[in-house]
């Protein structure tokens, strides 16, 4: 048959000018008093502790981590 097709993919880094947001509630992760931010032990995504509790684990599609407890230094 036909010869195999070779695809070349390129990626580039893009700086984001906006503040990081919680993947569950979409609120900003910084600048809020009395709000605990943690990172998922499965995928490393930062999120609100309260959102992780309400959701029963990491809300990132495909992660599946039930526990995310590592607190981020502020």
N, C-alpha and C positions, 0 to 999 in steps of 0.2 A: 503494500500500500504506500501511502504517502509518508514522507519523512517526518520524524517527530518535530513538533513545534517547540521552540525555546522562547520563553518569556523572561524578560529582565525587569525586575521590579526595583524601584528606587523609593527610599523613604527619607524624609527630612524632618528635623526637629522644628517645632513651632512654639514660640513663646506665647503664653496666654496671659493677657493683661487683667483678667478678672480673678477674684478671690475663689479659692476652692469651695465647692459646695458639697453638702451631704448627699449621697446617692439615694437616700430614702425620702427626706423631706425637701431637698433642694435649697435649704437655707445655707447661708455662708457658715463656714466652719470656724472662722476667727472673728474676734471683735465682739463677742457676746459674753456678758458677765454670767457666771454660774452655769456655764454649759461645758460638759465634759466631752472631749474629743478623744476617740480611740482609733486604732488601726486594726484592720482585720488580720488575724493570724494566718488566714488562708491566702488572701490575695494582696494584703498590704494597703487596701483602700481606707483612707481616713473617713470617719463618720461619727455622728453624735452617739454617745453612749445610750441615751434614751431611745433613739431611733432603732438602734441595734436590739435593744430589749423589746421594744414594741413589735418589731418585725420577727423576732425569734431567731435572729442571726443576720449574716451579711446580706444586704439587698442586691448585691452585684450579680447580674445574670451569669449563671455558670459557676459561681464560686462555691456555694453550698456550705460554707463554714457556718456552723451553728453557734460558735463562740468567737467573740472578738473583744478581747479584754486589755490589750496592751495600750496603756495610756500614752498619749503624746505629750512631750514636754512643752510647756507654754512659755 
